[in-house]
């Protein structure tokens, strides 16, 4: 029993080192993915490690998730394998135990290190049982060759093979790196009508035009209309993407129409995303159906976490871009900051924007991003009231100029709404969120932030459907999206789910996050979790400056929730005076 415990402790220590690694920490979803499959395996529950359970438990997909139509788990597994390989070839090369994810499955392997870098394709030990197995000795009489000789031969062969195989591809690799950090180019082709009904041809054609019109309003994508041209009418240069689609009768209900949409990467002709949307016979008469179809597609393609930006995000998660800053790169770094809210992510985004040329720094998008980084100040050391007021004043000036420069930008209005919300101007925040969503109904960050704000105002019923839609899109789900689901589970008395969601949310909101985790833990009777989260609450600088509830009242107007917070914190041992005054 002691040996098994030691093995488990060794594996958990390896997990802690991996999740603390800066490159892994930049991706909260991959961190959750790894933590989930490792702990399930260590608990002996490998049978439940399936694409469906990972999608629902880790990535927040709904219970009707279909692994065949949504490849989120396969995509994220590939990213995780690449990160594990990078870690064990670099900072983790000397780790005693390596955690690997074999190709074709989601159950990890635990491999005792022999000093040789491994990858997911390497033959590995399948379980913890073999952690302490001794190395087999060579049988007597067996002729052996010096490992040093073999190593020299192998290195020489590898060097020769590398020189021959990369002579030409090196240029291609440099081109790939360059394209990864450039604004993606998308050509939208007119969808093909494969039905026998010519009366819908106009609406089918109109969908492509509507998509182009909406996508062209974004500031992180280059879009054009391809008409009815063939696929060889590629964007120039041919390293962009093309969106195509067909409309046909639904095979099960012929009166319905099925839209099949495909996004292709022209660099390799690979399909990077696809979706099937059904329009019922009743909906065909609705003049707003094109709008709804467009919004459903834009929830993915109009999102900076969508498949059009996977290359850039992967590159930025592993490489520095110092000296090559652009508005697109800065926007991707800001989006990554929004996911984690860490000091490191904030600094990367801030450094990028300040390194831009003057004309780019003075655009509405850049000013709005810098305003949020200034006001949110995740790296601030001075949390005094005067310092906070000064940051808010500076952010307000930048946002006022941003609105003048980009009055129709959903991103700008989203940042303005967040500032209003942070200082308790809730009516102005609601108005700004409304403008953001009107400008771009597929701004999922604005949608999720609006949902959270409604929940803080005590309007949880209105918040839930907004949060559900934000989490249902095929994109990376930031930790802070889980706030509304946690509050909903807490209200419904599902404390286990509330605790699970609250723990995720707590990683992104250093104020309300640990407080919400304590509420859920107390409901679940988890004293250990309360003990873990309580120091995080007491250490928040803004709480120490004015009192815990005093600070939360600026964000939360739901008196019932505030009363519940007071009771939970006092029960956890927080002095009542610390709730309302500085401590």
C-alpha positions as CSV (number, residue, x, y, z in Angstrom):
1,X,0.0,0.0,0.0
2,X,2.8,2.4,0.9
3,X,4.5,1.7,-2.5
4,X,1.3,2.5,-4.4
5,X,0.9,5.7,-2.3
6,X,4.5,6.7,-3.2
7,X,3.8,6.1,-6.9
8,X,0.7,8.2,-6.8
9,X,2.6,11.0,-4.9
10,X,5.3,10.9,-7.6
11,X,2.8,11.2,-10.4
12,X,1.0,14.1,-8.6
13,X,4.3,15.8,-8.1
14,X,5.1,15.4,-11.9
15,X,1.6,16.9,-12.6
16,X,2.3,19.9,-10.4
17,X,5.6,20.6,-12.2
18,X,3.9,20.4,-15.5
19,X,0.9,22.6,-14.6
20,X,3.3,25.2,-13.0
21,X,5.3,25.4,-16.3
22,X,4.7,28.8,-17.8
23,X,3.8,27.4,-21.3
24,X,1.2,25.1,-19.8
25,X,-0.1,27.8,-17.5
26,X,-0.9,30.0,-20.5
27,X,-3.6,27.5,-21.5
28,X,-6.1,27.0,-18.6
29,X,-8.1,24.5,-20.7
30,X,-5.1,22.3,-21.4
31,X,-4.1,22.5,-17.8
32,X,-7.6,21.3,-16.8
33,X,-7.5,18.6,-19.5
34,X,-4.2,17.2,-18.2
35,X,-5.3,17.5,-14.5
36,X,-8.6,15.6,-15.3
37,X,-7.1,12.7,-17.1
38,X,-4.2,12.2,-14.7
39,X,-6.3,12.3,-11.6
40,X,-8.9,10.0,-13.2
41,X,-6.1,7.5,-14.1
42,X,-4.6,7.7,-10.6
43,X,-8.0,7.0,-9.1
44,X,-8.4,3.9,-11.2
45,X,-11.2,5.4,-13.2
46,X,-9.8,5.0,-16.7
47,X,-13.1,3.7,-18.0
48,X,-14.6,7.1,-17.7
49,X,-11.9,8.9,-19.7
50,X,-13.8,9.2,-22.9
51,X,-14.2,12.1,-25.4
52,X,-17.7,12.7,-24.2
53,X,-16.8,13.0,-20.5
54,X,-13.8,15.2,-21.3
55,X,-15.9,17.5,-23.5
56,X,-18.6,17.9,-20.8
57,X,-16.5,17.9,-17.6
58,X,-13.4,19.8,-18.9
59,X,-14.6,21.9,-21.8
60,X,-18.1,22.7,-20.6
61,X,-19.9,21.2,-23.6
62,X,-23.6,20.4,-23.1
63,X,-24.8,16.9,-22.2
64,X,-26.0,16.4,-25.8
65,X,-22.4,16.7,-27.1
66,X,-21.6,14.7,-30.2
67,X,-17.9,13.8,-30.5
68,X,-18.3,13.1,-34.2
69,X,-19.6,16.6,-35.1
70,X,-17.4,18.5,-32.6
71,X,-13.7,17.7,-32.6
72,X,-12.8,19.8,-29.6
73,X,-11.3,16.9,-27.6
74,X,-9.2,15.6,-30.5
75,X,-7.9,19.1,-31.3
76,X,-7.0,19.9,-27.7
77,X,-5.4,16.4,-27.3
78,X,-3.1,17.2,-30.2
79,X,-2.2,20.5,-28.5
80,X,-1.6,18.8,-25.2
81,X,0.7,16.1,-26.8
82,X,2.7,18.8,-28.4
83,X,3.2,20.7,-25.1
84,X,4.1,17.5,-23.2
85,X,6.7,16.7,-25.9
86,X,8.1,20.2,-25.7
87,X,8.3,20.1,-21.9
88,X,10.1,16.8,-21.7
89,X,12.5,17.8,-24.4
90,X,13.3,21.0,-22.5
91,X,12.7,22.0,-18.9
92,X,11.4,18.6,-17.8
93,X,14.0,16.4,-19.5
94,X,15.5,15.5,-16.1
95,X,12.2,14.8,-14.3
96,X,12.1,11.4,-12.6
97,X,8.6,10.7,-14.1
98,X,7.2,11.7,-17.5
99,X,3.5,12.0,-18.2
100,X,2.7,11.2,-21.8
101,X,-0.5,11.1,-23.8
102,X,-0.3,8.3,-26.4
103,X,-1.7,8.9,-29.9
104,X,-5.2,7.5,-30.3
105,X,-6.3,7.6,-26.6
106,X,-6.9,9.9,-23.7
107,X,-5.6,7.8,-20.9
108,X,-2.1,9.0,-20.0
109,X,1.0,6.9,-19.5
110,X,3.5,7.4,-16.6
111,X,7.0,6.6,-17.7
112,X,10.1,6.4,-15.4
113,X,12.7,8.6,-17.0
114,X,15.9,7.1,-18.3
115,X,17.3,10.5,-19.5
116,X,16.1,9.9,-23.1
117,X,13.5,12.4,-24.4
118,X,10.3,10.7,-25.3
119,X,7.2,11.6,-27.2
120,X,3.6,10.4,-27.4
121,X,4.6,8.2,-30.3
122,X,7.2,6.3,-28.2
123,X,6.4,2.9,-26.8
124,X,5.7,3.5,-23.2
125,X,4.9,1.8,-19.9
126,X,1.1,1.6,-19.6
127,X,0.5,2.1,-15.9
128,X,1.9,3.0,-12.5
129,X,2.5,-0.7,-11.8
130,X,5.8,-0.5,-13.7
131,X,7.1,2.7,-12.1
132,X,9.6,0.8,-9.9
133,X,10.4,-2.1,-12.2
134,X,14.1,-2.8,-12.4
135,X,15.9,-2.7,-15.7
136,X,16.2,-6.1,-17.3
137,X,19.8,-7.3,-17.5
138,X,21.3,-8.7,-20.7
139,X,21.5,-12.6,-20.6
140,X,24.9,-14.1,-20.3
141,X,26.7,-14.8,-23.5
142,X,24.8,-12.0,-25.3
143,X,27.1,-9.8,-27.4
144,X,26.5,-6.1,-26.6
145,X,27.7,-3.0,-28.4
146,X,28.8,0.1,-26.5
147,X,26.0,2.5,-26.1
148,X,28.5,5.3,-26.9
149,X,29.3,3.7,-30.3
150,X,25.6,3.4,-31.1
151,X,25.0,6.9,-30.0
152,X,27.8,8.3,-32.3
153,X,26.5,6.3,-35.2
154,X,22.9,7.4,-34.6
155,X,23.8,11.1,-34.3
156,X,25.9,11.0,-37.4
157,X,23.0,9.4,-39.4
158,X,20.5,11.8,-37.9
159,X,22.7,14.8,-38.9
160,X,23.0,13.6,-42.4
161,X,19.3,12.8,-42.7
162,X,18.4,16.2,-41.3
163,X,20.7,18.1,-43.7
164,X,19.2,16.3,-46.7
165,X,15.6,16.5,-45.6
166,X,15.5,20.1,-44.5
167,X,17.5,21.7,-47.3
168,X,14.3,22.9,-49.0
169,X,11.8,22.7,-46.2
170,X,13.7,25.3,-44.1
171,X,12.4,28.0,-46.3
172,X,8.9,26.5,-46.1
173,X,9.1,26.4,-42.3
174,X,10.1,30.1,-42.1
175,X,7.1,30.9,-44.3
176,X,4.8,28.9,-42.0
177,X,6.1,30.8,-39.0
178,X,5.5,34.1,-40.8
179,X,2.0,33.1,-41.8
180,X,1.1,31.9,-38.3
181,X,1.5,35.4,-36.8
182,X,-0.2,37.3,-39.7
183,X,-3.8,38.2,-39.8
184,X,-5.6,35.2,-41.4
185,X,-7.2,35.6,-44.8
186,X,-10.6,34.1,-45.5
187,X,-12.5,33.8,-48.7
188,X,-16.2,33.1,-48.4
189,X,-17.7,31.2,-51.4
190,X,-21.4,31.3,-52.4
191,X,-23.1,28.2,-51.0
192,X,-24.5,25.7,-53.4
193,X,-28.2,24.9,-53.6
194,X,-28.5,21.1,-54.1
195,X,-32.3,21.1,-53.5
196,X,-34.9,21.0,-56.2
197,X,-36.3,24.3,-55.1
198,X,-35.0,27.3,-57.0
199,X,-37.0,29.7,-54.8
200,X,-34.4,29.4,-52.0
201,X,-31.5,30.2,-54.3
202,X,-31.5,33.9,-53.4
203,X,-31.5,33.3,-49.7
204,X,-28.7,30.7,-50.0
205,X,-26.6,33.1,-52.0
206,X,-27.4,35.9,-49.5
207,X,-25.9,33.9,-46.6
208,X,-22.4,34.2,-48.0
209,X,-22.8,37.9,-48.6
210,X,-24.2,38.4,-45.1
211,X,-21.2,36.5,-43.6
212,X,-18.7,38.6,-45.5
213,X,-20.4,41.8,-44.5
214,X,-20.3,40.8,-40.8
215,X,-16.8,39.4,-40.8
216,X,-15.4,42.5,-42.5
217,X,-16.3,44.5,-39.4
218,X,-13.8,42.6,-37.3
219,X,-10.3,43.9,-36.7
220,X,-8.4,40.6,-36.7
221,X,-9.4,39.0,-40.0
222,X,-9.1,39.8,-43.7
223,X,-12.2,38.7,-45.6
224,X,-13.4,38.7,-49.2
225,X,-16.2,37.3,-51.2
226,X,-15.5,34.5,-53.7
227,X,-18.9,34.4,-55.5
228,X,-19.6,31.2,-57.3
229,X,-15.9,30.7,-58.3
230,X,-14.2,27.3,-58.0
231,X,-11.8,26.5,-55.2
232,X,-8.8,27.3,-57.4
233,X,-9.8,30.9,-57.1
234,X,-7.8,31.0,-53.9
235,X,-6.9,34.1,-51.8
236,X,-3.5,35.4,-52.6
237,X,-1.1,34.3,-51.1
238,X,-2.6,30.7,-51.0
239,X,-2.0,30.3,-47.3
240,X,-5.4,31.5,-46.2
241,X,-8.7,29.8,-45.7
242,X,-11.8,29.2,-47.8
243,X,-15.4,28.8,-46.5
244,X,-17.7,26.7,-48.6
245,X,-21.1,25.2,-48.1
246,X,-24.0,23.3,-49.6
247,X,-27.7,23.3,-48.9
248,X,-29.7,20.1,-49.3
249,X,-32.8,18.4,-48.1
250,X,-32.6,16.8,-44.7
251,X,-32.4,13.1,-45.0
252,X,-34.7,12.4,-42.1
253,X,-37.2,15.2,-42.6
254,X,-37.2,16.2,-46.3
255,X,-39.2,19.3,-45.6
256,X,-36.2,20.7,-43.6
257,X,-33.0,22.1,-45.1
258,X,-29.6,21.1,-44.0
259,X,-26.7,23.6,-44.3
260,X,-23.3,21.8,-44.4
261,X,-20.4,24.3,-43.9
262,X,-16.7,23.5,-44.3
263,X,-13.6,25.7,-43.5
264,X,-10.5,24.6,-45.4
265,X,-6.9,25.6,-44.8
266,X,-5.5,26.2,-48.2
267,X,-1.9,25.7,-47.0
268,X,-2.6,21.9,-46.8
269,X,-6.2,21.5,-48.1
270,X,-7.2,20.2,-44.7
271,X,-10.6,20.7,-43.2
272,X,-10.2,22.6,-39.9
273,X,-13.8,23.0,-39.0
274,X,-17.2,21.9,-40.2
275,X,-20.8,22.3,-39.0
276,X,-24.3,21.1,-40.0
277,X,-27.2,23.4,-39.4
278,X,-30.8,22.5,-39.9
279,X,-33.5,24.9,-40.9
280,X,-37.0,23.5,-40.2
281,X,-39.9,24.0,-42.6
282,X,-41.5,26.4,-40.2
283,X,-38.3,28.5,-40.0
284,X,-38.1,28.7,-43.8
285,X,-40.8,31.4,-43.8
286,X,-39.0,33.5,-41.2
287,X,-37.2,36.4,-42.8
288,X,-34.7,36.4,-39.9
289,X,-33.4,33.0,-40.6
290,X,-30.3,34.3,-42.5
291,X,-29.4,36.4,-39.5
292,X,-29.6,33.5,-37.2
293,X,-27.5,31.3,-39.5
294,X,-24.9,34.0,-39.8
295,X,-24.7,34.5,-36.1
296,X,-24.3,30.7,-35.5
297,X,-21.4,30.6,-37.9
298,X,-19.8,33.8,-36.7
299,X,-19.9,32.5,-33.1
300,X,-17.0,30.3,-34.3
301,X,-15.4,32.2,-37.2
302,X,-15.8,35.6,-35.7
303,X,-14.2,34.6,-32.5
304,X,-10.5,35.2,-31.8
305,X,-10.4,31.8,-30.1
306,X,-11.8,30.1,-33.2
307,X,-10.1,27.8,-35.7
308,X,-8.9,30.7,-37.9
309,X,-6.5,31.7,-35.2
310,X,-5.3,28.3,-34.0
311,X,-1.9,28.7,-35.7
312,X,-1.2,32.1,-34.2
313,X,-2.3,31.0,-30.7
314,X,-0.1,27.9,-30.8
315,X,2.9,29.9,-32.1
316,X,2.4,32.7,-29.5
317,X,2.1,30.1,-26.7
318,X,5.6,28.9,-27.4
319,X,7.5,31.8,-28.9
320,X,8.3,35.4,-28.3
321,X,7.4,38.0,-30.9
322,X,9.6,40.8,-29.7
323,X,10.4,43.0,-32.6
324,X,7.6,41.7,-34.8
325,X,4.6,43.2,-32.9
326,X,1.4,43.9,-34.9
327,X,-2.2,44.8,-34.1
328,X,-3.1,41.2,-34.9
329,X,-0.5,39.7,-32.6
330,X,-1.4,42.1,-29.8
331,X,-5.1,41.3,-30.2
332,X,-4.3,37.5,-29.9
333,X,-2.2,38.2,-26.8
334,X,-4.9,40.3,-25.3
335,X,-7.4,37.5,-25.9
336,X,-5.0,35.0,-24.2
337,X,-4.9,37.5,-21.3
338,X,-8.6,37.5,-21.1
339,X,-8.6,33.7,-20.7
340,X,-6.2,33.5,-17.8
341,X,-6.0,37.0,-16.3
342,X,-2.4,36.2,-15.1
343,X,0.3,38.8,-14.6
344,X,2.5,37.2,-17.3
345,X,-0.3,37.3,-19.9
346,X,-1.1,40.9,-19.0
347,X,2.6,41.9,-19.3
348,X,2.9,40.2,-22.7
349,X,-0.2,42.0,-24.0
350,X,0.9,45.4,-22.6
351,X,4.4,45.1,-24.0
352,X,3.0,44.2,-27.4
353,X,0.8,47.3,-27.5
354,X,3.4,49.7,-26.3
355,X,5.9,48.4,-28.9
356,X,3.5,49.2,-31.8
357,X,4.2,52.1,-34.1
358,X,2.5,55.3,-33.0
359,X,-0.3,55.1,-35.6
360,X,-1.3,51.6,-34.4
361,X,-1.1,52.6,-30.8
362,X,-3.7,55.3,-31.5
363,X,-6.3,53.1,-33.0
364,X,-9.6,52.5,-31.2
365,X,-8.9,48.8,-30.6
366,X,-5.4,49.4,-29.1
367,X,-6.6,52.2,-26.9
368,X,-9.5,50.0,-25.6
369,X,-7.2,47.1,-24.9
370,X,-4.7,49.3,-23.0
371,X,-7.6,50.9,-21.1
372,X,-8.6,47.5,-19.8
373,X,-5.1,46.5,-19.0
374,X,-4.6,49.7,-17.1
375,X,-7.9,49.6,-15.1
376,X,-7.7,45.9,-14.3
377,X,-4.1,46.2,-13.2
378,X,-3.5,42.6,-12.3
379,X,0.2,43.4,-11.7
380,X,-0.4,46.5,-9.6
381,X,1.3,46.7,-6.2
382,X,-0.4,49.9,-5.1
383,X,-4.0,49.1,-4.4
384,X,-4.8,52.2,-2.4
385,X,-8.0,54.1,-3.3
386,X,-6.2,57.0,-4.8
387,X,-4.1,54.7,-7.1
388,X,-7.2,52.8,-8.2
389,X,-9.0,56.1,-9.0
390,X,-6.0,57.3,-11.0
391,X,-6.0,54.1,-13.1
392,X,-9.8,54.4,-13.7
393,X,-9.3,58.0,-14.8
394,X,-6.6,57.0,-17.2
395,X,-8.6,54.1,-18.6
396,X,-11.7,56.4,-19.0
397,X,-9.8,58.9,-21.1
398,X,-8.4,56.1,-23.3
399,X,-11.9,54.5,-23.8
400,X,-13.5,57.9,-24.6
401,X,-11.0,58.3,-27.4
402,X,-11.4,54.7,-28.5
403,X,-15.2,55.2,-28.8
404,X,-14.6,58.3,-30.9
405,X,-12.2,56.4,-33.2
406,X,-14.2,53.2,-33.4
407,X,-17.8,53.9,-32.5
408,X,-19.1,50.6,-34.0
409,X,-16.5,48.3,-32.5
410,X,-18.0,45.7,-30.3
411,X,-14.6,45.1,-28.7
412,X,-14.4,48.8,-27.7
413,X,-17.8,48.8,-26.2
414,X,-17.1,45.5,-24.3
415,X,-14.1,47.1,-22.6
416,X,-16.1,50.2,-21.8
417,X,-18.9,48.1,-20.2
418,X,-16.3,46.3,-18.1
419,X,-14.9,49.6,-16.8
420,X,-18.4,50.9,-15.9
421,X,-19.1,47.6,-14.1
422,X,-15.9,47.6,-12.1
423,X,-16.7,51.0,-10.6
424,X,-20.4,50.3,-9.9
425,X,-21.9,52.2,-12.8
426,X,-24.3,49.3,-13.6
427,X,-26.8,51.1,-15.8
428,X,-24.0,52.5,-18.0
429,X,-22.5,49.0,-18.0
430,X,-25.7,47.4,-19.2
431,X,-26.1,50.0,-21.9
432,X,-22.5,49.5,-23.1
433,X,-22.9,45.7,-23.1
434,X,-26.1,46.2,-25.2
435,X,-24.2,48.3,-27.7
436,X,-21.4,45.7,-27.9
437,X,-23.8,42.9,-28.6
438,X,-25.7,45.0,-31.2
439,X,-22.5,45.7,-33.0
440,X,-21.5,42.1,-33.0
441,X,-23.9,39.5,-31.7
442,X,-21.1,36.9,-31.9
443,X,-18.7,38.7,-29.5
444,X,-18.8,35.8,-27.0
445,X,-16.6,37.6,-24.5
446,X,-19.1,40.4,-24.4
447,X,-21.9,37.9,-24.2
448,X,-20.4,36.0,-21.3
449,X,-19.4,39.2,-19.5
450,X,-23.0,40.5,-19.9
451,X,-24.3,37.2,-18.5
452,X,-22.1,37.5,-15.5
453,X,-23.1,41.1,-14.9
454,X,-26.8,40.2,-15.0
455,X,-26.1,37.4,-12.5
456,X,-24.4,39.9,-10.2
457,X,-27.4,42.2,-10.5
458,X,-29.7,39.3,-9.3
459,X,-31.0,38.5,-12.8
460,X,-29.7,34.9,-12.9
461,X,-32.6,33.6,-15.0
462,X,-31.7,36.0,-17.8
463,X,-28.0,35.3,-17.4
464,X,-28.2,31.6,-17.8
465,X,-29.2,31.3,-21.5
466,X,-26.6,33.9,-22.5
467,X,-23.9,32.0,-20.6
468,X,-25.0,28.7,-22.2
469,X,-24.7,30.1,-25.7
470,X,-21.3,31.5,-25.0
471,X,-20.0,28.1,-23.8
472,X,-21.7,26.2,-26.6
473,X,-19.5,27.6,-29.4
474,X,-16.6,25.6,-30.8
475,X,-13.9,27.7,-29.2
476,X,-11.6,27.6,-26.2
477,X,-13.7,28.4,-23.0
478,X,-12.0,30.8,-20.6
479,X,-12.2,30.0,-16.9
480,X,-14.3,33.1,-16.1
481,X,-17.1,31.8,-18.3
482,X,-17.9,29.3,-15.5
483,X,-19.1,32.0,-13.1
484,X,-22.7,31.9,-14.1
485,X,-23.0,28.1,-14.3
486,X,-21.5,28.0,-10.8
487,X,-24.0,30.4,-9.5
488,X,-26.8,28.5,-11.2
489,X,-25.7,25.2,-9.7
490,X,-25.4,26.9,-6.3
491,X,-28.9,28.2,-6.5
492,X,-30.3,24.8,-7.5
493,X,-28.5,23.1,-4.6
494,X,-26.2,21.1,-6.9
495,X,-23.2,21.8,-4.7
496,X,-20.9,19.2,-6.3
497,X,-21.3,20.9,-9.7
498,X,-21.1,24.3,-8.1
499,X,-17.9,23.4,-6.4
500,X,-16.4,22.0,-9.7
501,X,-17.3,25.1,-11.7
502,X,-16.4,27.5,-8.9
503,X,-12.9,26.0,-8.6
504,X,-12.4,26.7,-12.4
505,X,-13.8,30.2,-12.1
506,X,-11.6,31.0,-9.1
507,X,-8.5,30.8,-11.3
508,X,-9.6,33.8,-13.3
509,X,-11.3,36.2,-10.8
510,X,-9.1,36.8,-7.8
511,X,-11.8,38.7,-6.0
512,X,-15.1,36.9,-6.3
513,X,-13.6,33.6,-7.5
514,X,-12.3,32.2,-4.2
515,X,-15.4,33.6,-2.4
516,X,-17.7,31.7,-4.8
517,X,-15.5,28.6,-4.2
518,X,-16.1,28.9,-0.5
519,X,-19.9,29.2,-1.0
520,X,-19.9,26.0,-3.0
521,X,-17.6,24.2,-0.7
522,X,-19.6,25.1,2.4
523,X,-22.7,23.8,0.6
524,X,-20.9,20.6,-0.2
525,X,-19.6,20.3,3.3
526,X,-16.0,20.3,2.0
527,X,-14.1,21.9,4.9
528,X,-10.7,21.2,3.2
529,X,-11.7,23.3,0.2
530,X,-12.9,26.1,2.4
531,X,-9.5,26.0,4.2
532,X,-7.7,26.2,0.8
533,X,-9.7,29.1,-0.5
534,X,-9.9,31.3,2.6
535,X,-6.2,32.5,2.5
536,X,-6.8,33.5,-1.1
537,X,-9.8,35.7,0.0
538,X,-7.9,37.3,2.8
539,X,-4.9,38.1,0.6
540,X,-6.7,40.1,-2.1
541,X,-5.3,43.6,-2.0
542,X,-8.6,45.3,-2.8
543,X,-10.3,43.5,0.0
544,X,-7.6,44.5,2.4
545,X,-7.9,48.1,1.4
546,X,-11.7,48.6,2.0
547,X,-13.2,45.3,3.3
548,X,-14.3,42.2,1.5
549,X,-18.1,42.9,1.1
550,X,-17.5,46.6,0.7
551,X,-15.4,45.8,-2.4
552,X,-17.7,43.2,-3.7
553,X,-20.7,45.5,-3.4
554,X,-19.1,47.6,-6.2
555,X,-19.6,44.6,-8.5
556,X,-22.6,42.8,-7.0
557,X,-26.0,44.4,-6.2
558,X,-27.9,41.2,-5.5
559,X,-28.5,41.6,-1.8
560,X,-29.5,37.9,-1.3
561,X,-26.1,36.9,-2.8
562,X,-24.2,39.4,-0.6
563,X,-26.0,38.1,2.5
564,X,-25.1,34.6,1.6
565,X,-21.5,35.7,1.2
566,X,-21.4,37.4,4.6
567,X,-22.8,34.3,6.3
568,X,-20.4,31.9,4.5
569,X,-17.3,34.0,5.3
570,X,-18.2,34.5,9.0
571,X,-18.9,30.8,9.3
572,X,-15.5,30.2,7.7
573,X,-13.8,32.3,10.4
574,X,-13.5,35.7,8.8
575,X,-13.9,38.5,11.4
576,X,-17.1,40.4,10.8
577,X,-15.2,43.7,10.8
578,X,-13.0,42.6,7.9
579,X,-16.1,42.4,5.8
580,X,-16.7,46.1,5.8
581,X,-13.5,47.8,6.8
582,X,-9.8,47.6,5.9
583,X,-7.7,45.0,7.6
